[in-house]
Amino acid sequence: MSVFAVVLLVAAVVLVVAAEWPRLAALVGADARRGRVRARKKAKLRVVSPSEEEEEFARSVERDLAALPTIDERDAKRR
């Protein structure tokens, strides 16, 4: 191969990479990495059925609310 042919080949490769850069960046760039990480996280999510877990959560919230200290309106007026 002559030097001229190598230069033309390199120029063609550079031209193809420049023309396809948006597509390549979408596949291997930082945004693509974030997308893959997000997809992995979403794959681990699961739907919780509204069964015993939901009822237990509601009971625990009610217990927590009942345990909170309260201020009577009459006590608030005295202060």
All heavy atoms as a GROMACS GRO file, in nm:
protein
  614
    1MET      N    1   0.084  -0.118   0.000
    1MET     CA    2   0.000   0.000   0.000
    1MET      C    3   0.088   0.125   0.000
    1MET      O    4   0.187   0.132   0.071
    1MET     CB    5  -0.086   0.006   0.126
    1MET     CG    6  -0.212  -0.073   0.121
    1MET     SD    7  -0.301  -0.040   0.272
    1MET     CE    8  -0.459  -0.008   0.212
    2SER      N    9   0.045   0.217  -0.075
    2SER     CA   10   0.121   0.341  -0.079
    2SER      C   11   0.076   0.433   0.035
    2SER      O   12  -0.027   0.412   0.099
    2SER     CB   13   0.100   0.411  -0.214
    2SER     OG   14  -0.033   0.458  -0.221
    3VAL      N   15   0.152   0.534   0.059
    3VAL     CA   16   0.122   0.632   0.165
    3VAL      C   17  -0.008   0.703   0.132
    3VAL      O   18  -0.090   0.730   0.222
    3VAL     CB   19   0.239   0.732   0.178
    3VAL    CG1   20   0.206   0.841   0.278
    3VAL    CG2   21   0.366   0.661   0.215
    4PHE      N   22  -0.030   0.731   0.005
    4PHE     CA   23  -0.152   0.799  -0.037
    4PHE      C   24  -0.276   0.714  -0.004
    4PHE      O   25  -0.377   0.766   0.044
    4PHE     CB   26  -0.146   0.829  -0.187
    4PHE     CG   27  -0.263   0.905  -0.238
    4PHE    CD1   28  -0.284   1.038  -0.203
    4PHE    CD2   29  -0.356   0.842  -0.320
    4PHE    CE1   30  -0.394   1.108  -0.249
    4PHE    CE2   31  -0.466   0.912  -0.367
    4PHE     CZ   32  -0.486   1.045  -0.332
    5ALA      N   33  -0.271   0.586  -0.024
    5ALA     CA   34  -0.384   0.496   0.006
    5ALA      C   35  -0.411   0.491   0.156
    5ALA      O   36  -0.526   0.489   0.199
    5ALA     CB   37  -0.356   0.358  -0.049
    6VAL      N   38  -0.306   0.489   0.236
    6VAL     CA   39  -0.322   0.487   0.382
    6VAL      C   40  -0.386   0.617   0.428
    6VAL      O   41  -0.477   0.617   0.513
    6VAL     CB   42  -0.186   0.462   0.451
    6VAL    CG1   43  -0.199   0.480   0.601
    6VAL    CG2   44  -0.133   0.326   0.415
    7VAL      N   45  -0.344   0.728   0.373
    7VAL     CA   46  -0.402   0.858   0.410
    7VAL      C   47  -0.549   0.863   0.372
    7VAL      O   48  -0.633   0.910   0.448
    7VAL     CB   49  -0.322   0.973   0.344
    7VAL    CG1   50  -0.394   1.106   0.360
    7VAL    CG2   51  -0.182   0.981   0.402
    8LEU      N   52  -0.584   0.814   0.254
    8LEU     CA   53  -0.724   0.810   0.212
    8LEU      C   54  -0.807   0.718   0.303
    8LEU      O   55  -0.920   0.750   0.338
    8LEU     CB   56  -0.736   0.764   0.067
    8LEU     CG   57  -0.704   0.868  -0.041
    8LEU    CD1   58  -0.716   0.804  -0.179
    8LEU    CD2   59  -0.797   0.986  -0.030
    9LEU      N   60  -0.750   0.606   0.341
    9LEU     CA   61  -0.820   0.513   0.430
    9LEU      C   62  -0.845   0.577   0.566
    9LEU      O   63  -0.955   0.568   0.622
    9LEU     CB   64  -0.740   0.384   0.444
    9LEU     CG   65  -0.803   0.274   0.529
    9LEU    CD1   66  -0.935   0.229   0.468
    9LEU    CD2   67  -0.708   0.157   0.543
   10VAL      N   68  -0.744   0.642   0.622
   10VAL     CA   69  -0.759   0.710   0.751
   10VAL      C   70  -0.862   0.822   0.740
   10VAL      O   71  -0.946   0.840   0.829
   10VAL     CB   72  -0.622   0.762   0.801
   10VAL    CG1   73  -0.639   0.855   0.920
   10VAL    CG2   74  -0.532   0.646   0.835
   11ALA      N   75  -0.859   0.897   0.631
   11ALA     CA   76  -0.956   1.006   0.611
   11ALA      C   77  -1.097   0.950   0.603
   11ALA      O   78  -1.192   1.007   0.658
   11ALA     CB   79  -0.920   1.085   0.486
   12ALA      N   80  -1.115   0.837   0.536
   12ALA     CA   81  -1.248   0.774   0.525
   12ALA      C   82  -1.298   0.729   0.661
   12ALA      O   83  -1.415   0.747   0.695
   12ALA     CB   84  -1.242   0.658   0.427
   13VAL      N   85  -1.209   0.670   0.740
   13VAL     CA   86  -1.248   0.626   0.875
   13VAL      C   87  -1.287   0.745   0.961
   13VAL      O   88  -1.388   0.742   1.031
   13VAL     CB   89  -1.134   0.543   0.940
   13VAL    CG1   90  -1.161   0.519   1.087
   13VAL    CG2   91  -1.115   0.412   0.865
   14VAL      N   92  -1.209   0.852   0.954
   14VAL     CA   93  -1.240   0.973   1.032
   14VAL      C   94  -1.374   1.031   0.987
   14VAL      O   95  -1.456   1.074   1.070
   14VAL     CB   96  -1.126   1.076   1.019
   14VAL    CG1   97  -1.167   1.212   1.074
   14VAL    CG2   98  -1.002   1.026   1.089
   15LEU      N   99  -1.400   1.032   0.860
   15LEU     CA  100  -1.526   1.084   0.807
   15LEU      C  101  -1.645   1.001   0.855
   15LEU      O  102  -1.748   1.055   0.896
   15LEU     CB  103  -1.521   1.088   0.655
   15LEU     CG  104  -1.642   1.148   0.585
   15LEU    CD1  105  -1.657   1.295   0.622
   15LEU    CD2  106  -1.629   1.132   0.435
   16VAL      N  107  -1.632   0.870   0.852
   16VAL     CA  108  -1.742   0.782   0.898
   16VAL      C  109  -1.766   0.800   1.048
   16VAL      O  110  -1.881   0.809   1.093
   16VAL     CB  111  -1.711   0.634   0.864
   16VAL    CG1  112  -1.807   0.541   0.935
   16VAL    CG2  113  -1.715   0.612   0.715
   17VAL      N  114  -1.660   0.808   1.126
   17VAL     CA  115  -1.676   0.827   1.270
   17VAL      C  116  -1.741   0.962   1.298
   17VAL      O  117  -1.829   0.974   1.384
   17VAL     CB  118  -1.539   0.815   1.342
   17VAL    CG1  119  -1.548   0.862   1.486
   17VAL    CG2  120  -1.490   0.671   1.335
   18ALA      N  121  -1.700   1.066   1.226
   18ALA     CA  122  -1.760   1.199   1.246
   18ALA      C  123  -1.907   1.198   1.208
   18ALA      O  124  -1.990   1.262   1.276
   18ALA     CB  125  -1.683   1.302   1.165
   19ALA      N  126  -1.942   1.129   1.102
   19ALA     CA  127  -2.082   1.125   1.058
   19ALA      C  128  -2.168   1.044   1.154
   19ALA      O  129  -2.286   1.075   1.177
   19ALA     CB  130  -2.090   1.065   0.918
   20GLU      N  131  -2.113   0.940   1.213
   20GLU     CA  132  -2.189   0.853   1.302
   20GLU      C  133  -2.172   0.889   1.449
   20GLU      O  134  -2.220   0.815   1.536
   20GLU     CB  135  -2.148   0.707   1.280
   20GLU     CG  136  -2.183   0.654   1.143
   20GLU     CD  137  -2.333   0.645   1.122
   20GLU    OE1  138  -2.405   0.616   1.220
   20GLU    OE2  139  -2.377   0.666   1.009
   21TRP      N  140  -2.106   0.998   1.481
   21TRP     CA  141  -2.076   1.031   1.620
   21TRP      C  142  -2.200   1.041   1.709
   21TRP      O  143  -2.200   0.989   1.821
   21TRP     CB  144  -1.994   1.158   1.629
   21TRP     CG  145  -1.954   1.185   1.771
   21TRP    CD1  146  -2.001   1.283   1.851
   21TRP    CD2  147  -1.865   1.108   1.850
   21TRP    NE1  148  -1.945   1.274   1.976
   21TRP    CE2  149  -1.861   1.166   1.977
   21TRP    CE3  150  -1.788   0.994   1.825
   21TRP    CZ2  151  -1.782   1.115   2.080
   21TRP    CZ3  152  -1.710   0.944   1.928
   21TRP    CH2  153  -1.708   1.005   2.053
   22PRO      N  154  -2.310   1.106   1.666
   22PRO     CA  155  -2.427   1.111   1.756
   22PRO      C  156  -2.478   0.972   1.794
   22PRO      O  157  -2.513   0.947   1.909
   22PRO     CB  158  -2.531   1.188   1.674
   22PRO     CG  159  -2.451   1.269   1.579
   22PRO     CD  160  -2.330   1.187   1.547
   23ARG      N  161  -2.480   0.882   1.700
   23ARG     CA  162  -2.526   0.746   1.729
   23ARG      C  163  -2.427   0.674   1.819
   23ARG      O  164  -2.465   0.604   1.914
   23ARG     CB  165  -2.545   0.668   1.599
   23ARG     CG  166  -2.615   0.536   1.624
   23ARG     CD  167  -2.628   0.452   1.501
   23ARG     NE  168  -2.668   0.530   1.384
   23ARG     CZ  169  -2.689   0.476   1.265
   23ARG    NH1  170  -2.673   0.348   1.248
   23ARG    NH2  171  -2.724   0.550   1.163
   24LEU      N  172  -2.298   0.691   1.794
   24LEU     CA  173  -2.196   0.627   1.877
   24LEU      C  174  -2.198   0.684   2.019
   24LEU      O  175  -2.184   0.610   2.116
   24LEU     CB  176  -2.057   0.646   1.816
   24LEU     CG  177  -2.031   0.573   1.685
   24LEU    CD1  178  -1.896   0.615   1.628
   24LEU    CD2  179  -2.037   0.424   1.707
   25ALA      N  180  -2.217   0.814   2.032
   25ALA     CA  181  -2.222   0.876   2.164
   25ALA      C  182  -2.342   0.825   2.244
   25ALA      O  183  -2.335   0.809   2.366
   25ALA     CB  184  -2.228   1.028   2.152
   26ALA      N  185  -2.452   0.802   2.175
   26ALA     CA  186  -2.571   0.750   2.244
   26ALA      C  187  -2.548   0.607   2.294
   26ALA      O  188  -2.608   0.566   2.393
   26ALA     CB  189  -2.691   0.753   2.151
   27LEU      N  190  -2.462   0.533   2.227
   27LEU     CA  191  -2.436   0.395   2.267
   27LEU      C  192  -2.330   0.382   2.375
   27LEU      O  193  -2.337   0.294   2.460
   27LEU     CB  194  -2.396   0.311   2.146
   27LEU     CG  195  -2.503   0.286   2.042
   27LEU    CD1  196  -2.444   0.214   1.922
   27LEU    CD2  197  -2.616   0.205   2.101
   28VAL      N  198  -2.227   0.467   2.369
   28VAL     CA  199  -2.114   0.449   2.459
   28VAL      C  200  -2.083   0.571   2.545
   28VAL      O  201  -1.991   0.569   2.624
   28VAL     CB  202  -1.986   0.411   2.381
   28VAL    CG1  203  -2.002   0.278   2.313
   28VAL    CG2  204  -1.948   0.519   2.281
   29GLY      N  205  -2.160   0.678   2.534
   29GLY     CA  206  -2.131   0.800   2.608
   29GLY      C  207  -2.178   0.796   2.752
   29GLY      O  208  -2.228   0.696   2.803
   30ALA      N  209  -2.164   0.910   2.820
   30ALA     CA  210  -2.203   0.921   2.961
   30ALA      C  211  -2.354   0.908   2.978
   30ALA      O  212  -2.401   0.847   3.075
   30ALA     CB  213  -2.155   1.055   3.017
   31ASP      N  214  -2.430   0.962   2.884
   31ASP     CA  215  -2.576   0.948   2.892
   31ASP      C  216  -2.618   0.803   2.878
   31ASP      O  217  -2.713   0.759   2.945
   31ASP     CB  218  -2.643   1.032   2.783
   31ASP     CG  219  -2.629   1.181   2.809
   31ASP    OD1  220  -2.612   1.218   2.926
   31ASP    OD2  221  -2.635   1.259   2.712
   32ALA      N  222  -2.549   0.731   2.794
   32ALA     CA  223  -2.581   0.589   2.777
   32ALA      C  224  -2.552   0.512   2.905
   32ALA      O  225  -2.629   0.423   2.944
   32ALA     CB  226  -2.502   0.530   2.661
   33ARG      N  227  -2.445   0.547   2.972
   33ARG     CA  228  -2.411   0.481   3.098
   33ARG      C  229  -2.520   0.507   3.203
   33ARG      O  230  -2.564   0.416   3.272
   33ARG     CB  231  -2.275   0.527   3.149
   33ARG     CG  232  -2.236   0.464   3.280
   33ARG     CD  233  -2.094   0.502   3.321
   33ARG     NE  234  -2.062   0.458   3.452
   33ARG     CZ  235  -2.022   0.336   3.484
   33ARG    NH1  236  -2.014   0.245   3.391
   33ARG    NH2  237  -1.993   0.305   3.608
   34ARG      N  238  -2.562   0.632   3.213
   34ARG     CA  239  -2.670   0.665   3.308
   34ARG      C  240  -2.796   0.589   3.275
   34ARG      O  241  -2.868   0.540   3.363
   34ARG     CB  242  -2.696   0.815   3.307
   34ARG     CG  243  -2.600   0.893   3.393
   34ARG     CD  244  -2.650   1.036   3.409
   34ARG     NE  245  -2.640   1.108   3.283
   34ARG     CZ  246  -2.544   1.192   3.252
   34ARG    NH1  247  -2.447   1.214   3.338
   34ARG    NH2  248  -2.544   1.254   3.137
   35GLY      N  249  -2.825   0.576   3.146
   35GLY     CA  250  -2.944   0.501   3.104
   35GLY      C  251  -2.934   0.354   3.141
   35GLY      O  252  -3.033   0.293   3.184
   36ARG      N  253  -2.816   0.296   3.123
   36ARG     CA  254  -2.800   0.155   3.159
   36ARG      C  255  -2.811   0.135   3.310
   36ARG      O  256  -2.874   0.038   3.356
   36ARG     CB  257  -2.665   0.104   3.109
   36ARG     CG  258  -2.658   0.086   2.959
   36ARG     CD  259  -2.532   0.014   2.916
   36ARG     NE  260  -2.409   0.080   2.958
   36ARG     CZ  261  -2.344   0.172   2.887
   36ARG    NH1  262  -2.391   0.210   2.770
   36ARG    NH2  263  -2.232   0.225   2.932
   37VAL      N  264  -2.754   0.226   3.388
   37VAL     CA  265  -2.764   0.215   3.534
   37VAL      C  266  -2.909   0.228   3.577
   37VAL      O  267  -2.958   0.153   3.661
   37VAL     CB  268  -2.675   0.323   3.601
   37VAL    CG1  269  -2.704   0.333   3.749
   37VAL    CG2  270  -2.529   0.294   3.577
   38ARG      N  271  -2.981   0.323   3.516
   38ARG     CA  272  -3.121   0.343   3.551
   38ARG      C  273  -3.205   0.221   3.514
   38ARG      O  274  -3.292   0.178   3.588
   38ARG     CB  275  -3.175   0.466   3.479
   38ARG     CG  276  -3.316   0.501   3.515
   38ARG     CD  277  -3.354   0.638   3.459
   38ARG     NE  278  -3.483   0.677   3.506
   38ARG     CZ  279  -3.594   0.671   3.432
   38ARG    NH1  280  -3.588   0.630   3.308
   38ARG    NH2  281  -3.709   0.709   3.482
   39ALA      N  282  -3.176   0.163   3.399
   39ALA     CA  283  -3.249   0.043   3.356
   39ALA      C  284  -3.223  -0.073   3.452
   39ALA      O  285  -3.315  -0.150   3.483
   39ALA     CB  286  -3.208   0.005   3.214
   40ARG      N  287  -3.098  -0.086   3.500
   40ARG     CA  288  -3.068  -0.193   3.597
   40ARG      C  289  -3.144  -0.171   3.726
   40ARG      O  290  -3.197  -0.265   3.785
   40ARG     CB  291  -2.918  -0.197   3.625
   40ARG     CG  292  -2.848  -0.303   3.547
   40ARG     CD  293  -2.703  -0.318   3.590
   40ARG     NE  294  -2.622  -0.259   3.484
   40ARG     CZ  295  -2.533  -0.162   3.499
   40ARG    NH1  296  -2.509  -0.112   3.616
   40ARG    NH2  297  -2.467  -0.116   3.397
   41LYS      N  298  -3.152  -0.045   3.772
   41LYS     CA  299  -3.224  -0.017   3.895
   41LYS      C  300  -3.374  -0.044   3.878
   41LYS      O  301  -3.438  -0.099   3.968
   41LYS     CB  302  -3.204   0.129   3.937
   41LYS     CG  303  -3.067   0.157   3.993
   41LYS     CD  304  -3.055   0.303   4.034
   41LYS     CE  305  -2.919   0.336   4.087
   41LYS     NZ  306  -2.907   0.478   4.123
   42LYS      N  307  -3.428  -0.005   3.764
   42LYS     CA  308  -3.571  -0.027   3.740
   42LYS      C  309  -3.603  -0.176   3.731
   42LYS      O  310  -3.712  -0.218   3.769
   42LYS     CB  311  -3.614   0.044   3.612
   42LYS     CG  312  -3.629   0.194   3.629
   42LYS     CD  313  -3.670   0.261   3.501
   42LYS     CE  314  -3.811   0.230   3.468
   42LYS     NZ  315  -3.862   0.306   3.353
   43ALA      N  316  -3.509  -0.254   3.682
   43ALA     CA  317  -3.533  -0.398   3.670
   43ALA      C  318  -3.544  -0.464   3.807
   43ALA      O  319  -3.610  -0.568   3.821
   43ALA     CB  320  -3.422  -0.463   3.589
   44LYS      N  321  -3.483  -0.404   3.908
   44LYS     CA  322  -3.488  -0.461   4.042
   44LYS      C  323  -3.615  -0.424   4.118
   44LYS      O  324  -3.642  -0.481   4.223
   44LYS     CB  325  -3.366  -0.414   4.123
   44LYS     CG  326  -3.236  -0.468   4.071
   44LYS     CD  327  -3.121  -0.415   4.151
   44LYS     CE  328  -2.988  -0.461   4.093
   44LYS     NZ  329  -2.875  -0.403   4.165
   45LEU      N  330  -3.691  -0.327   4.067
   45LEU     CA  331  -3.814  -0.286   4.136
   45LEU      C  332  -3.919  -0.396   4.124
   45LEU      O  333  -3.922  -0.472   4.029
   45LEU     CB  334  -3.867  -0.157   4.075
   45LEU     CG  335  -3.779  -0.035   4.091
   45LEU    CD1  336  -3.844   0.084   4.019
   45LEU    CD2  337  -3.757  -0.001   4.236
   46ARG      N  338  -4.007  -0.398   4.222
   46ARG     CA  339  -4.115  -0.496   4.217
   46ARG      C  340  -4.243  -0.429   4.263
   46ARG      O  341  -4.241  -0.330   4.338
   46ARG     CB  342  -4.085  -0.617   4.304
   46ARG     CG  343  -4.073  -0.585   4.452
   46ARG     CD  344  -4.038  -0.709   4.533
   46ARG     NE  345  -4.022  -0.675   4.672
   46ARG     CZ  346  -4.119  -0.677   4.761
   46ARG    NH1  347  -4.240  -0.712   4.726
   46ARG    NH2  348  -4.095  -0.645   4.887
   47VAL      N  349  -4.354  -0.482   4.220
   47VAL     CA  350  -4.485  -0.431   4.258
   47VAL      C  351  -4.527  -0.500   4.388
   47VAL      O  352  -4.525  -0.621   4.398
   47VAL     CB  353  -4.589  -0.456   4.147
   47VAL    CG1  354  -4.726  -0.410   4.191
   47VAL    CG2  355  -4.546  -0.386   4.021
   48VAL      N  356  -4.564  -0.418   4.485
   48VAL     CA  357  -4.607  -0.472   4.613
   48VAL      C  358  -4.756  -0.489   4.609
   48VAL      O  359  -4.831  -0.396   4.579
   48VAL     CB  360  -4.566  -0.376   4.728
   48VAL    CG1  361  -4.616  -0.430   4.861
   48VAL    CG2  362  -4.417  -0.356   4.729
   49SER      N  363  -4.801  -0.608   4.639
   49SER     CA  364  -4.945  -0.632   4.638
   49SER      C  365  -5.009  -0.572   4.762
   49SER      O  366  -4.950  -0.570   4.870
   49SER     CB  367  -4.973  -0.783   4.632
   49SER     OG  368  -4.921  -0.844   4.749
   50PRO      N  369  -5.130  -0.522   4.748
   50PRO     CA  370  -5.197  -0.456   4.861
   50PRO      C  371  -5.254  -0.558   4.959
   50PRO      O  372  -5.372  -0.564   4.984
   50PRO     CB  373  -5.307  -0.375   4.794
   50PRO     CG  374  -5.337  -0.449   4.669
   50PRO     CD  375  -5.208  -0.511   4.627
   51SER      N  376  -5.168  -0.638   5.014
   51SER     CA  377  -5.215  -0.742   5.104
   51SER      C  378  -5.176  -0.707   5.247
   51SER      O  379  -5.196  -0.596   5.292
   51SER     CB  380  -5.154  -0.875   5.062
   51SER     OG  381  -5.012  -0.866   5.069
   52GLU      N  382  -5.119  -0.800   5.315
   52GLU     CA  383  -5.086  -0.785   5.456
   52GLU      C  384  -4.983  -0.676   5.480
   52GLU      O  385  -4.989  -0.606   5.580
   52GLU     CB  386  -5.033  -0.919   5.509
   52GLU     CG  387  -5.012  -0.919   5.658
   52GLU     CD  388  -4.967  -1.056   5.705
   52GLU    OE1  389  -5.018  -1.156   5.654
   52GLU    OE2  390  -4.881  -1.059   5.794
   53GLU      N  391  -4.890  -0.658   5.389
   53GLU     CA  392  -4.786  -0.556   5.407
   53GLU      C  393  -4.846  -0.417   5.415
   53GLU      O  394  -4.806  -0.336   5.497
   53GLU     CB  395  -4.685  -0.563   5.292
   53GLU     CG  396  -4.599  -0.686   5.294
   53GLU     CD  397  -4.503  -0.691   5.177
   53GLU    OE1  398  -4.496  -0.594   5.102
   53GLU    OE2  399  -4.435  -0.794   5.164
   54GLU      N  400  -4.944  -0.390   5.329
   54GLU     CA  401  -5.008  -0.258   5.330
   54GLU      C  402  -5.086  -0.237   5.458
   54GLU      O  403  -5.082  -0.128   5.516
   54GLU     CB  404  -5.100  -0.244   5.208
   54GLU     CG  405  -5.160  -0.105   5.195
   54GLU     CD  406  -5.241  -0.094   5.069
   54GLU    OE1  407  -5.190  -0.125   4.961
   54GLU    OE2  408  -5.358  -0.052   5.080
   55GLU      N  409  -5.155  -0.340   5.503
   55GLU     CA  410  -5.232  -0.328   5.626
   55GLU      C  411  -5.138  -0.308   5.746
   55GLU      O  412  -5.166  -0.228   5.835
   55GLU     CB  413  -5.319  -0.451   5.646
   55GLU     CG  414  -5.429  -0.464   5.541
   55GLU     CD  415  -5.498  -0.598   5.548
   55GLU    OE1  416  -5.468  -0.677   5.639
   55GLU    OE2  417  -5.583  -0.622   5.460
   56GLU      N  418  -5.027  -0.378   5.748
   56GLU     CA  419  -4.930  -0.362   5.856
   56GLU      C  420  -4.871  -0.222   5.855
   56GLU      O  421  -4.852  -0.161   5.959
   56GLU     CB  422  -4.819  -0.466   5.842
   56GLU     CG  423  -4.708  -0.451   5.944
   56GLU     CD  424  -4.755  -0.464   6.089
   56GLU    OE1  425  -4.851  -0.538   6.114
   56GLU    OE2  426  -4.697  -0.396   6.175
   57PHE      N  427  -4.845  -0.169   5.737
   57PHE     CA  428  -4.793  -0.033   5.726
   57PHE      C  429  -4.895   0.067   5.780
   57PHE      O  430  -4.860   0.158   5.856
   57PHE     CB  431  -4.758   0.000   5.581
   57PHE     CG  432  -4.713   0.141   5.561
   57PHE    CD1  433  -4.589   0.182   5.604
   57PHE    CD2  434  -4.797   0.233   5.500
   57PHE    CE1  435  -4.547   0.312   5.586
   57PHE    CE2  436  -4.757   0.363   5.483
   57PHE     CZ  437  -4.632   0.403   5.526
   58ALA      N  438  -5.021   0.050   5.744
   58ALA     CA  439  -5.126   0.141   5.792
   58ALA      C  440  -5.137   0.133   5.944
   58ALA      O  441  -5.151   0.236   6.012
   58ALA     CB  442  -5.259   0.107   5.726
   59ARG      N  443  -5.127   0.012   6.000
   59ARG     CA  444  -5.134  -0.002   6.146
   59ARG      C  445  -5.015   0.065   6.213
   59ARG      O  446  -5.029   0.131   6.316
   59ARG     CB  447  -5.141  -0.149   6.184
   59ARG     CG  448  -5.277  -0.212   6.160
   59ARG     CD  449  -5.289  -0.348   6.228
   59ARG     NE  450  -5.191  -0.444   6.176
   59ARG     CZ  451  -5.215  -0.529   6.076
   59ARG    NH1  452  -5.331  -0.528   6.016
   59ARG    NH2  453  -5.123  -0.613   6.036
   60SER      N  454  -4.896   0.052   6.153
   60SER     CA  455  -4.778   0.114   6.213
   60SER      C  456  -4.787   0.266   6.207
   60SER      O  457  -4.746   0.335   6.300
   60SER     CB  458  -4.651   0.065   6.147
   60SER     OG  459  -4.637   0.119   6.017
   61VAL      N  460  -4.843   0.319   6.100
   61VAL     CA  461  -4.861   0.465   6.091
   61VAL      C  462  -4.960   0.511   6.196
   61VAL      O  463  -4.938   0.613   6.264
   61VAL     CB  464  -4.907   0.505   5.950
   61VAL    CG1  465  -4.952   0.650   5.946
   61VAL    CG2  466  -4.796   0.481   5.849
   62GLU      N  467  -5.068   0.438   6.212
   62GLU     CA  468  -5.167   0.475   6.315
   62GLU      C  469  -5.105   0.469   6.454
   62GLU      O  470  -5.130   0.557   6.538
   62GLU     CB  471  -5.288   0.382   6.306
   62GLU     CG  472  -5.374   0.408   6.184
   62GLU     CD  473  -5.486   0.307   6.169
   62GLU    OE1  474  -5.502   0.221   6.258
   62GLU    OE2  475  -5.556   0.315   6.067
   63ARG      N  476  -5.023   0.367   6.482
   63ARG     CA  477  -4.955   0.359   6.613
   63ARG      C  478  -4.862   0.478   6.634
   63ARG      O  479  -4.859   0.538   6.741
   63ARG     CB  480  -4.874   0.229   6.622
   63ARG     CG  481  -4.953   0.107   6.657
   63ARG     CD  482  -4.860  -0.008   6.696
   63ARG     NE  483  -4.754  -0.033   6.600
   63ARG     CZ  484  -4.760  -0.120   6.499
   63ARG    NH1  485  -4.870  -0.191   6.481
   63ARG    NH2  486  -4.658  -0.136   6.418
   64ASP      N  487  -4.787   0.512   6.530
   64ASP     CA  488  -4.694   0.625   6.541
   64ASP      C  489  -4.769   0.756   6.564
   64ASP      O  490  -4.728   0.839   6.645
   64ASP     CB  491  -4.607   0.636   6.416
   64ASP     CG  492  -4.510   0.520   6.402
   64ASP    OD1  493  -4.488   0.448   6.502
   64ASP    OD2  494  -4.457   0.501   6.291
   65LEU      N  495  -4.879   0.774   6.493
   65LEU     CA  496  -4.957   0.897   6.512
   65LEU      C  497  -5.020   0.902   6.650
   65LEU      O  498  -5.028   1.009   6.712
   65LEU     CB  499  -5.065   0.908   6.405
   65LEU     CG  500  -5.017   0.940   6.264
   65LEU    CD1  501  -5.133   0.935   6.165
   65LEU    CD2  502  -4.949   1.076   6.260
   66ALA      N  503  -5.063   0.788   6.701
   66ALA     CA  504  -5.123   0.786   6.834
   66ALA      C  505  -5.018   0.813   6.941
   66ALA      O  506  -5.049   0.868   7.047
   66ALA     CB  507  -5.189   0.652   6.859
   67ALA      N  508  -4.892   0.779   6.914
   67ALA     CA  509  -4.786   0.798   7.013
   67ALA      C  510  -4.730   0.940   7.012
   67ALA      O  511  -4.655   0.977   7.102
   67ALA     CB  512  -4.673   0.698   6.987
   68LEU      N  513  -4.766   1.021   6.914
   68LEU     CA  514  -4.714   1.158   6.910
   68LEU      C  515  -4.772   1.242   7.023
   68LEU      O  516  -4.889   1.229   7.058
   68LEU     CB  517  -4.750   1.223   6.776
   68LEU     CG  518  -4.674   1.176   6.654
   68LEU    CD1  519  -4.730   1.243   6.529
   68LEU    CD2  520  -4.526   1.208   6.667
   69PRO      N  521  -4.690   1.328   7.081
   69PRO     CA  522  -4.744   1.417   7.186
   69PRO      C  523  -4.837   1.520   7.122
   69PRO      O  524  -4.814   1.567   7.010
   69PRO     CB  525  -4.619   1.484   7.244
   69PRO     CG  526  -4.516   1.472   7.139
   69PRO     CD  527  -4.548   1.349   7.060
   70THR      N  528  -4.942   1.552   7.193
   70THR     CA  529  -5.039   1.650   7.142
   70THR      C  530  -5.050   1.765   7.240
   70THR      O  531  -5.015   1.754   7.358
   70THR     CB  532  -5.178   1.586   7.125
   70THR    OG1  533  -5.220   1.533   7.251
   70THR    CG2  534  -5.174   1.474   7.023
   71ILE      N  535  -5.099   1.877   7.191
   71ILE     CA  536  -5.120   1.995   7.275
   71ILE      C  537  -5.269   2.027   7.270
   71ILE      O  538  -5.326   2.046   7.163
   71ILE     CB  539  -5.039   2.115   7.222
   71ILE    CG1  540  -4.891   2.082   7.221
   71ILE    CG2  541  -5.068   2.241   7.301
   71ILE    CD1  542  -4.805   2.188   7.156
   72ASP      N  543  -5.331   2.030   7.386
   72ASP     CA  544  -5.471   2.069   7.392
   72ASP      C  545  -5.483   2.218   7.361
   72ASP      O  546  -5.396   2.296   7.390
   72ASP     CB  547  -5.529   2.042   7.531
   72ASP     CG  548  -5.556   1.895   7.552
   72ASP    OD1  549  -5.570   1.823   7.453
   72ASP    OD2  550  -5.563   1.853   7.670
   73GLU      N  551  -5.596   2.254   7.306
   73GLU     CA  552  -5.618   2.396   7.273
   73GLU      C  553  -5.621   2.479   7.401
   73GLU      O  554  -5.574   2.592   7.403
   73GLU     CB  555  -5.746   2.412   7.195
   73GLU     CG  556  -5.738   2.356   7.054
   73GLU     CD  557  -5.867   2.375   6.977
   73GLU    OE1  558  -5.945   2.465   7.011
   73GLU    OE2  559  -5.887   2.300   6.881
   74ARG      N  560  -5.678   2.422   7.509
   74ARG     CA  561  -5.683   2.497   7.635
   74ARG      C  562  -5.542   2.521   7.690
   74ARG      O  563  -5.514   2.630   7.739
   74ARG     CB  564  -5.766   2.420   7.738
   74ARG     CG  565  -5.914   2.416   7.700
   74ARG     CD  566  -5.990   2.335   7.801
   74ARG     NE  567  -5.962   2.194   7.767
   74ARG     CZ  568  -6.000   2.092   7.837
   74ARG    NH1  569  -6.066   2.109   7.949
   74ARG    NH2  570  -5.974   1.969   7.800
   75ASP      N  571  -5.453   2.422   7.678
   75ASP     CA  572  -5.316   2.441   7.724
   75ASP      C  573  -5.244   2.544   7.640
   75ASP      O  574  -5.163   2.622   7.692
   75ASP     CB  575  -5.240   2.309   7.718
   75ASP     CG  576  -5.290   2.208   7.819
   75ASP    OD1  577  -5.354   2.252   7.918
   75ASP    OD2  578  -5.265   2.088   7.800
   76ALA      N  579  -5.271   2.547   7.512
   76ALA     CA  580  -5.205   2.642   7.424
   76ALA      C  581  -5.249   2.785   7.456
   76ALA      O  582  -5.171   2.879   7.449
   76ALA     CB  583  -5.236   2.611   7.279
   77LYS      N  584  -5.376   2.803   7.498
   77LYS     CA  585  -5.426   2.937   7.530
   77LYS      C  586  -5.368   2.987   7.661
   77LYS      O  587  -5.351   3.106   7.681
   77LYS     CB  588  -5.578   2.935   7.537
   77LYS     CG  589  -5.644   2.919   7.403
   77LYS     CD  590  -5.794   2.915   7.414
   77LYS     CE  591  -5.860   2.891   7.279
   77LYS     NZ  592  -6.005   2.881   7.290
   78ARG      N  593  -5.338   2.898   7.754
   78ARG     CA  594  -5.283   2.937   7.884
   78ARG      C  595  -5.142   2.991   7.871
   78ARG      O  596  -5.098   3.073   7.948
   78ARG     CB  597  -5.281   2.818   7.980
   78ARG     CG  598  -5.418   2.779   8.027
   78ARG     CD  599  -5.406   2.668   8.127
   78ARG     NE  600  -5.530   2.593   8.130
   78ARG     CZ  601  -5.545   2.474   8.182
   78ARG    NH1  602  -5.441   2.412   8.235
   78ARG    NH2  603  -5.661   2.414   8.180
   79ARG      N  604  -5.069   2.945   7.774
   79ARG     CA  605  -4.928   2.986   7.758
   79ARG      C  606  -4.918   3.115   7.692
   79ARG      O  607  -4.929   3.206   7.661
   79ARG     CB  608  -4.852   2.882   7.675
   79ARG     CG  609  -4.841   2.753   7.747
   79ARG     CD  610  -4.764   2.656   7.665
   79ARG     NE  611  -4.763   2.526   7.734
   79ARG     CZ  612  -4.711   2.418   7.688
   79ARG    NH1  613  -4.653   2.419   7.573
   79ARG    NH2  614  -4.714   2.306   7.755
   0.00000   0.00000   0.00000
